[in-house]
């Protein structure tokens, strides 16, 4: 297939390389023309040391080239997804008849929409929108460490097609139809990863982090079901699987943000020192507002929100969580 990858970050670069390896013709789009030229010249995998970027992949900053693609893969940060879609539409290009795949994780601030909902809003005639998610750090997929993820779409045929497009001997893909649950799990787990990073930054131990992640999945299920996701999805790869890898891994940007903040830095300082986008920051605001909208008790999400946006001291946040009213599990 001719595949156009939107976003030349680490995950976009790694997925582009995987699709190229699987025998597809791949073009990757970088919005910054200077960075696009640098990637084309040096052929180094974005943000991943000691990894080469395949020479067969075409690099461009010209968004109009998307018109010749059979499939479009979104890997832009969640807060850029709407703008990217609107830019495509402004060029007079309709991608509705293409296979549209979203590997972007997040819930839009303000509208509280999932990524596929934004795409569908701008391209209402879209026939196939598929979410790709699961426990999959780019740094490990790049070096072909065995990984399993999920391809989800309301269109089961499309989900299977994407499953077969990506899978190979180190990248296993399962298909399913609960795109609401998959996208919700993909977004919300980043909030709990920030919380686990705070635990690390405060030098608490495994007991604390295990309790936080376990109670986090409880909140994820409550909110996810309210949004229309199926409960079993949250106990699969796109739920608890992604939650575990993001909460416990050294590669996790969101966990790193929490750790930096707990060590005394501001949110702006933490994001700046990271040098990459931590989706959980904006998702925390969306998750907090979803909880208010649906009147759901979300103590961990609310605590992370207060630390990030209301100046709550991380030590006080943990104390508040620990001294909540006693109840049955």
C-alpha positions as a Markdown table, in Angstrom:
| # | Residue | x | y | z |
|---|---|---|---|---|
| 1 | Unk | 0.0 | 0.0 | 0.0 |
| 2 | Unk | 0.9 | 3.7 | -0.3 |
| 3 | Unk | 0.9 | 4.9 | 3.3 |
| 4 | Unk | 1.2 | 8.6 | 4.4 |
| 5 | Unk | 2.4 | 9.0 | 8.0 |
| 6 | Unk | 1.6 | 12.3 | 9.6 |
| 7 | Unk | 4.1 | 13.1 | 12.3 |
| 8 | Unk | 7.9 | 12.4 | 12.4 |
| 9 | Unk | 8.4 | 11.9 | 16.1 |
| 10 | Unk | 9.8 | 8.7 | 17.6 |
| 11 | Unk | 6.5 | 6.7 | 17.3 |
| 12 | Unk | 5.8 | 8.0 | 13.8 |
| 13 | Unk | 9.3 | 7.2 | 12.7 |
| 14 | Unk | 9.2 | 3.7 | 14.1 |
| 15 | Unk | 5.8 | 2.9 | 12.7 |
| 16 | Unk | 6.9 | 4.2 | 9.3 |
| 17 | Unk | 10.0 | 2.0 | 9.4 |
| 18 | Unk | 7.8 | -1.0 | 10.4 |
| 19 | Unk | 5.4 | -0.4 | 7.6 |
| 20 | Unk | 8.3 | -0.1 | 5.2 |
| 21 | Unk | 9.8 | -3.3 | 6.4 |
| 22 | Unk | 6.4 | -5.0 | 5.8 |
| 23 | Unk | 6.7 | -4.1 | 2.1 |
| 24 | Unk | 4.7 | -0.9 | 1.9 |
| 25 | Unk | 5.5 | 2.4 | 0.1 |
| 26 | Unk | 5.8 | 4.9 | 2.9 |
| 27 | Unk | 6.0 | 8.7 | 3.0 |
| 28 | Unk | 6.4 | 10.5 | 6.3 |
| 29 | Unk | 5.4 | 14.1 | 6.9 |
| 30 | Unk | 7.2 | 16.5 | 9.2 |
| 31 | Unk | 5.6 | 19.9 | 9.5 |
| 32 | Unk | 8.9 | 21.7 | 9.9 |
| 33 | Unk | 10.6 | 21.8 | 6.5 |
| 34 | Unk | 14.0 | 22.3 | 8.1 |
| 35 | Unk | 13.6 | 19.2 | 10.3 |
| 36 | Unk | 12.2 | 17.3 | 7.3 |
| 37 | Unk | 15.3 | 18.1 | 5.3 |
| 38 | Unk | 17.6 | 17.1 | 8.2 |
| 39 | Unk | 15.8 | 13.7 | 8.6 |
| 40 | Unk | 16.0 | 13.1 | 4.9 |
| 41 | Unk | 19.7 | 13.9 | 4.9 |
| 42 | Unk | 21.0 | 12.2 | 8.1 |
| 43 | Unk | 18.5 | 9.2 | 8.1 |
| 44 | Unk | 18.6 | 8.9 | 11.9 |
| 45 | Unk | 15.5 | 7.7 | 13.7 |
| 46 | Unk | 13.9 | 10.7 | 15.5 |
| 47 | Unk | 14.7 | 10.9 | 19.2 |
| 48 | Unk | 16.1 | 7.3 | 19.3 |
| 49 | Unk | 19.9 | 7.1 | 19.5 |
| 50 | Unk | 21.8 | 4.5 | 17.4 |
| 51 | Unk | 18.9 | 3.7 | 15.2 |
| 52 | Unk | 18.9 | 4.4 | 11.4 |
| 53 | Unk | 15.9 | 5.6 | 9.5 |
| 54 | Unk | 15.2 | 3.6 | 6.3 |
| 55 | Unk | 16.4 | 5.2 | 3.1 |
| 56 | Unk | 13.4 | 3.9 | 1.2 |
| 57 | Unk | 11.0 | 6.1 | 3.2 |
| 58 | Unk | 10.2 | 9.4 | 1.5 |
| 59 | Unk | 10.4 | 12.4 | 3.8 |
| 60 | Unk | 8.3 | 15.5 | 3.0 |
| 61 | Unk | 6.9 | 18.7 | 4.5 |
| 62 | Unk | 4.4 | 19.0 | 1.7 |
| 63 | Unk | 1.0 | 17.9 | 3.1 |
| 64 | Unk | -0.6 | 17.9 | -0.3 |
| 65 | Unk | 1.2 | 14.6 | -1.1 |
| 66 | Unk | -1.3 | 12.9 | 1.1 |
| 67 | Unk | -3.7 | 12.8 | -1.8 |
| 68 | Unk | -2.0 | 9.9 | -3.5 |
| 69 | Unk | -2.0 | 7.7 | -0.4 |
| 70 | Unk | -4.2 | 4.5 | 0.1 |
| 71 | Unk | -3.9 | 4.8 | 3.9 |
| 72 | Unk | -3.2 | 7.7 | 6.3 |
| 73 | Unk | -1.6 | 7.2 | 9.7 |
| 74 | Unk | -2.0 | 10.0 | 12.2 |
| 75 | Unk | 0.9 | 10.1 | 14.8 |
| 76 | Unk | 0.8 | 13.9 | 15.6 |
| 77 | Unk | 0.4 | 15.1 | 19.2 |
| 78 | Unk | -3.3 | 15.1 | 20.2 |
| 79 | Unk | -3.5 | 18.9 | 20.4 |
| 80 | Unk | -2.3 | 19.1 | 16.8 |
| 81 | Unk | -4.7 | 16.5 | 15.3 |
| 82 | Unk | -7.6 | 18.9 | 14.7 |
| 83 | Unk | -5.4 | 21.5 | 13.1 |
| 84 | Unk | -3.7 | 18.9 | 10.9 |
| 85 | Unk | -7.1 | 17.6 | 9.7 |
| 86 | Unk | -8.3 | 21.1 | 9.0 |
| 87 | Unk | -5.1 | 21.9 | 7.0 |
| 88 | Unk | -5.7 | 18.8 | 4.9 |
| 89 | Unk | -9.3 | 19.8 | 4.2 |
| 90 | Unk | -8.2 | 23.4 | 3.4 |
| 91 | Unk | -6.0 | 22.0 | 0.7 |
| 92 | Unk | -9.1 | 20.6 | -1.0 |
| 93 | Unk | -8.2 | 17.1 | -0.1 |
| 94 | Unk | -10.8 | 14.6 | 1.2 |
| 95 | Unk | -9.3 | 11.5 | 2.9 |
| 96 | Unk | -12.7 | 10.0 | 3.5 |
| 97 | Unk | -12.2 | 7.1 | 1.1 |
| 98 | Unk | -8.8 | 6.2 | 2.5 |
| 99 | Unk | -8.0 | 3.8 | 5.3 |
| 100 | Unk | -7.6 | 6.3 | 8.3 |
| 101 | Unk | -5.5 | 5.0 | 11.2 |
| 102 | Unk | -4.9 | 6.9 | 14.4 |
| 103 | Unk | -2.0 | 6.2 | 16.6 |
| 104 | Unk | -2.5 | 9.5 | 18.5 |
| 105 | Unk | -3.5 | 9.1 | 22.1 |
| 106 | Unk | -5.5 | 11.8 | 23.9 |
| 107 | Unk | -8.9 | 13.5 | 24.6 |
| 108 | Unk | -9.2 | 17.0 | 23.2 |
| 109 | Unk | -9.5 | 19.8 | 25.7 |
| 110 | Unk | -12.8 | 21.7 | 25.5 |
| 111 | Unk | -14.7 | 19.4 | 23.2 |
| 112 | Unk | -13.7 | 16.3 | 25.2 |
| 113 | Unk | -13.7 | 14.3 | 22.0 |
| 114 | Unk | -11.6 | 11.2 | 21.2 |
| 115 | Unk | -9.2 | 11.4 | 18.3 |
| 116 | Unk | -11.4 | 9.3 | 15.9 |
| 117 | Unk | -14.3 | 11.6 | 16.7 |
| 118 | Unk | -12.3 | 14.7 | 15.7 |
| 119 | Unk | -11.3 | 13.0 | 12.4 |
| 120 | Unk | -14.9 | 12.0 | 11.8 |
| 121 | Unk | -16.2 | 15.5 | 12.5 |
| 122 | Unk | -13.9 | 17.0 | 9.9 |
| 123 | Unk | -14.3 | 14.2 | 7.4 |
| 124 | Unk | -17.9 | 13.0 | 8.1 |
| 125 | Unk | -17.9 | 10.7 | 5.0 |
| 126 | Unk | -14.9 | 8.7 | 6.4 |
| 127 | Unk | -15.6 | 5.0 | 5.8 |
| 128 | Unk | -12.9 | 3.5 | 8.0 |
| 129 | Unk | -11.3 | 5.0 | 11.1 |
| 130 | Unk | -9.1 | 2.7 | 13.1 |
| 131 | Unk | -7.3 | 3.2 | 16.4 |
| 132 | Unk | -4.0 | 1.6 | 17.0 |
| 133 | Unk | -3.0 | 1.3 | 20.6 |
| 134 | Unk | -1.4 | -0.9 | 23.3 |
| 135 | Unk | 1.8 | -1.2 | 25.4 |
| 136 | Unk | 4.4 | -0.2 | 22.8 |
| 137 | Unk | 7.3 | 2.1 | 23.5 |
| 138 | Unk | 8.9 | 3.3 | 20.3 |
| 139 | Unk | 12.4 | 2.7 | 21.7 |
| 140 | Unk | 11.6 | -1.1 | 22.0 |
| 141 | Unk | 9.7 | -1.6 | 18.8 |
| 142 | Unk | 12.5 | 0.1 | 17.0 |
| 143 | Unk | 14.9 | -2.6 | 18.1 |
| 144 | Unk | 12.3 | -5.3 | 17.3 |
| 145 | Unk | 11.5 | -6.4 | 20.9 |
| 146 | Unk | 8.3 | -8.5 | 20.9 |
| 147 | Unk | 5.3 | -6.3 | 21.2 |
| 148 | Unk | 1.5 | -6.8 | 21.1 |
| 149 | Unk | -1.1 | -4.1 | 20.5 |
| 150 | Unk | -4.7 | -3.6 | 19.3 |
| 151 | Unk | -6.3 | -2.4 | 16.1 |
| 152 | Unk | -9.9 | -1.2 | 16.8 |
| 153 | Unk | -12.7 | 0.1 | 14.6 |
| 154 | Unk | -16.4 | 0.0 | 14.5 |
| 155 | Unk | -15.8 | -1.4 | 11.1 |
| 156 | Unk | -14.5 | -4.9 | 11.8 |
| 157 | Unk | -13.2 | -5.5 | 8.3 |
| 158 | Unk | -11.1 | -2.3 | 8.6 |
| 159 | Unk | -9.8 | -3.4 | 12.0 |
| 160 | Unk | -8.6 | -6.7 | 10.5 |
| 161 | Unk | -7.1 | -5.0 | 7.5 |
| 162 | Unk | -5.0 | -2.8 | 9.7 |
| 163 | Unk | -4.1 | -5.7 | 11.9 |
| 164 | Unk | -2.7 | -7.5 | 8.9 |
| 165 | Unk | -1.0 | -4.3 | 7.6 |
| 166 | Unk | 1.2 | -3.9 | 10.8 |
| 167 | Unk | 1.7 | -7.4 | 12.1 |
| 168 | Unk | 5.0 | -9.3 | 11.7 |
| 169 | Unk | 7.3 | -11.6 | 13.6 |
| 170 | Unk | 8.0 | -9.1 | 16.4 |
| 171 | Unk | 4.8 | -6.9 | 16.3 |
| 172 | Unk | 1.6 | -8.8 | 17.0 |
| 173 | Unk | -1.7 | -7.0 | 16.5 |
| 174 | Unk | -5.1 | -8.1 | 17.7 |
| 175 | Unk | -8.3 | -6.7 | 16.1 |
| 176 | Unk | -11.5 | -5.7 | 17.9 |
| 177 | Unk | -14.5 | -3.4 | 17.5 |
| 178 | Unk | -14.5 | -1.3 | 20.7 |
| 179 | Unk | -12.8 | 1.8 | 19.4 |
| 180 | Unk | -14.4 | 3.9 | 22.2 |
| 181 | Unk | -12.8 | 1.7 | 24.9 |
| 182 | Unk | -9.4 | 1.5 | 23.1 |
| 183 | Unk | -9.1 | 5.2 | 22.6 |
| 184 | Unk | -10.3 | 6.0 | 26.1 |
| 185 | Unk | -7.8 | 3.6 | 27.7 |
| 186 | Unk | -5.0 | 4.9 | 25.5 |
| 187 | Unk | -5.6 | 8.4 | 26.7 |
| 188 | Unk | -6.4 | 8.0 | 30.4 |
| 189 | Unk | -3.5 | 5.7 | 31.2 |
| 190 | Unk | -1.2 | 8.7 | 30.7 |
| 191 | Unk | -2.8 | 10.5 | 33.6 |
| 192 | Unk | -2.0 | 7.6 | 36.0 |
| 193 | Unk | 1.5 | 7.4 | 34.6 |
| 194 | Unk | 2.0 | 11.0 | 35.7 |
| 195 | Unk | 0.8 | 10.0 | 39.1 |
| 196 | Unk | 3.3 | 7.1 | 39.2 |
| 197 | Unk | 6.0 | 9.4 | 38.2 |
| 198 | Unk | 5.1 | 11.6 | 41.2 |
| 199 | Unk | 5.5 | 8.5 | 43.4 |
| 200 | Unk | 9.0 | 7.9 | 41.9 |
| 201 | Unk | 9.9 | 11.6 | 42.4 |
| 202 | Unk | 8.9 | 11.4 | 46.1 |
| 203 | Unk | 11.1 | 8.2 | 46.5 |
| 204 | Unk | 8.2 | 6.1 | 47.5 |
| 205 | Unk | 8.4 | 2.4 | 46.8 |
| 206 | Unk | 6.8 | -0.5 | 44.8 |
| 207 | Unk | 3.9 | -0.8 | 47.3 |
| 208 | Unk | 2.8 | 2.8 | 46.6 |
| 209 | Unk | 3.1 | 2.5 | 42.8 |
| 210 | Unk | 1.3 | -0.8 | 42.7 |
| 211 | Unk | -1.6 | 0.6 | 44.7 |
| 212 | Unk | -1.8 | 3.7 | 42.6 |
| 213 | Unk | -1.8 | 1.7 | 39.3 |
| 214 | Unk | -4.4 | -0.7 | 40.6 |
| 215 | Unk | -6.8 | 2.0 | 41.8 |
| 216 | Unk | -6.0 | 3.8 | 38.6 |
| 217 | Unk | -7.5 | 1.0 | 36.5 |
| 218 | Unk | -10.6 | 1.2 | 38.7 |
| 219 | Unk | -11.0 | 4.9 | 37.7 |
| 220 | Unk | -10.3 | 4.1 | 34.1 |
| 221 | Unk | -13.0 | 1.5 | 34.0 |
| 222 | Unk | -15.6 | 3.7 | 35.7 |
| 223 | Unk | -15.0 | 6.7 | 33.3 |
| 224 | Unk | -14.5 | 4.5 | 30.2 |
| 225 | Unk | -17.8 | 2.7 | 30.7 |
| 226 | Unk | -19.5 | 6.0 | 31.2 |
| 227 | Unk | -18.2 | 7.0 | 27.8 |
| 228 | Unk | -19.5 | 3.9 | 26.1 |
| 229 | Unk | -16.4 | 1.6 | 26.3 |
| 230 | Unk | -16.8 | -2.1 | 27.1 |
| 231 | Unk | -15.3 | -3.2 | 30.5 |
| 232 | Unk | -13.4 | -6.1 | 29.0 |
| 233 | Unk | -11.4 | -3.7 | 26.8 |
| 234 | Unk | -9.9 | -2.0 | 29.8 |
| 235 | Unk | -8.5 | -5.3 | 31.1 |
| 236 | Unk | -6.8 | -5.9 | 27.8 |
| 237 | Unk | -3.8 | -4.6 | 25.9 |
| 238 | Unk | -5.2 | -1.1 | 25.3 |
| 239 | Unk | -6.2 | -0.8 | 29.0 |
| 240 | Unk | -4.3 | -2.4 | 31.7 |
| 241 | Unk | -1.5 | -3.4 | 29.3 |
| 242 | Unk | -0.8 | 0.1 | 28.3 |
| 243 | Unk | -1.3 | 1.3 | 31.8 |
| 244 | Unk | 1.4 | -1.0 | 33.1 |
| 245 | Unk | 4.0 | -0.1 | 30.5 |
| 246 | Unk | 3.4 | 3.6 | 30.9 |
| 247 | Unk | 3.4 | 3.7 | 34.7 |
| 248 | Unk | 6.5 | 1.5 | 35.2 |
| 249 | Unk | 8.8 | 2.2 | 32.2 |
| 250 | Unk | 11.9 | 4.3 | 32.1 |
| 251 | Unk | 10.8 | 5.2 | 28.5 |
| 252 | Unk | 7.5 | 6.8 | 29.6 |
| 253 | Unk | 7.4 | 10.5 | 29.0 |
| 254 | Unk | 4.3 | 11.0 | 31.2 |
| 255 | Unk | 5.9 | 9.1 | 34.1 |
| 256 | Unk | 9.0 | 11.3 | 33.7 |
| 257 | Unk | 6.9 | 14.5 | 33.8 |
| 258 | Unk | 5.4 | 13.4 | 37.1 |
| 259 | Unk | 8.8 | 12.6 | 38.5 |
| 260 | Unk | 10.3 | 15.9 | 37.6 |
| 261 | Unk | 7.4 | 17.8 | 39.1 |
| 262 | Unk | 7.7 | 15.8 | 42.4 |
| 263 | Unk | 11.4 | 16.8 | 42.5 |
| 264 | Unk | 10.4 | 20.5 | 42.7 |
| 265 | Unk | 10.2 | 21.7 | 39.1 |
| 266 | Unk | 7.2 | 23.5 | 37.6 |
| 267 | Unk | 5.0 | 22.0 | 34.9 |
| 268 | Unk | 6.6 | 24.2 | 32.3 |
| 269 | Unk | 10.1 | 23.3 | 33.4 |
| 270 | Unk | 9.2 | 19.6 | 33.4 |
| 271 | Unk | 7.8 | 19.7 | 29.9 |
| 272 | Unk | 10.7 | 21.8 | 28.6 |
| 273 | Unk | 13.3 | 19.5 | 30.1 |
| 274 | Unk | 11.6 | 16.5 | 28.5 |
| 275 | Unk | 12.0 | 17.8 | 25.0 |
| 276 | Unk | 9.0 | 15.8 | 23.7 |
| 277 | Unk | 5.3 | 15.9 | 24.1 |
| 278 | Unk | 3.8 | 14.2 | 27.2 |
| 279 | Unk | 0.2 | 13.6 | 26.2 |
| 280 | Unk | -1.0 | 13.0 | 29.7 |
| 281 | Unk | -0.8 | 16.7 | 30.7 |
| 282 | Unk | -3.5 | 17.9 | 28.4 |
| 283 | Unk | -5.4 | 14.6 | 28.9 |
| 284 | Unk | -5.5 | 15.2 | 32.7 |
| 285 | Unk | -7.6 | 18.4 | 32.1 |
| 286 | Unk | -9.9 | 16.5 | 29.8 |
| 287 | Unk | -10.3 | 13.6 | 32.2 |
| 288 | Unk | -11.0 | 15.9 | 35.1 |
| 289 | Unk | -13.7 | 17.7 | 33.1 |
| 290 | Unk | -15.2 | 14.4 | 32.0 |
| 291 | Unk | -15.5 | 13.3 | 35.6 |
| 292 | Unk | -17.3 | 16.5 | 36.4 |
| 293 | Unk | -19.6 | 16.1 | 33.4 |
| 294 | Unk | -20.6 | 12.6 | 34.3 |
| 295 | Unk | -20.5 | 13.1 | 38.1 |
| 296 | Unk | -17.9 | 10.3 | 38.6 |
| 297 | Unk | -15.6 | 10.2 | 41.7 |
| 298 | Unk | -12.1 | 10.1 | 40.3 |
| 299 | Unk | -9.7 | 10.8 | 43.2 |
| 300 | Unk | -6.4 | 10.0 | 41.5 |
| 301 | Unk | -7.3 | 12.0 | 38.3 |
| 302 | Unk | -8.5 | 14.9 | 40.4 |
| 303 | Unk | -5.3 | 14.8 | 42.5 |
| 304 | Unk | -3.1 | 14.9 | 39.4 |
| 305 | Unk | -5.1 | 17.7 | 38.0 |
| 306 | Unk | -4.7 | 19.8 | 41.2 |
| 307 | Unk | -0.9 | 19.1 | 41.2 |
| 308 | Unk | -0.5 | 20.1 | 37.6 |
| 309 | Unk | -2.9 | 23.1 | 37.4 |
| 310 | Unk | -3.7 | 24.2 | 40.9 |
| 311 | Unk | -0.3 | 24.2 | 42.6 |
| 312 | Unk | -1.1 | 21.4 | 45.0 |
| 313 | Unk | 2.0 | 20.0 | 46.7 |
| 314 | Unk | 2.6 | 16.4 | 45.6 |
| 315 | Unk | 3.2 | 15.3 | 49.2 |
| 316 | Unk | -0.2 | 16.8 | 50.1 |
| 317 | Unk | -1.8 | 15.1 | 47.2 |
| 318 | Unk | -0.6 | 11.7 | 48.3 |
| 319 | Unk | -1.7 | 12.4 | 51.9 |
| 320 | Unk | -5.2 | 13.4 | 50.7 |
| 321 | Unk | -5.5 | 10.1 | 48.8 |
| 322 | Unk | -4.3 | 8.0 | 51.7 |
| 323 | Unk | -6.7 | 9.6 | 54.2 |
| 324 | Unk | -9.9 | 9.5 | 52.2 |
| 325 | Unk | -12.9 | 8.0 | 53.9 |
| 326 | Unk | -12.5 | 4.2 | 54.5 |
| 327 | Unk | -14.6 | 2.0 | 52.3 |
| 328 | Unk | -14.9 | -1.6 | 50.9 |
| 329 | Unk | -12.8 | -2.4 | 47.9 |
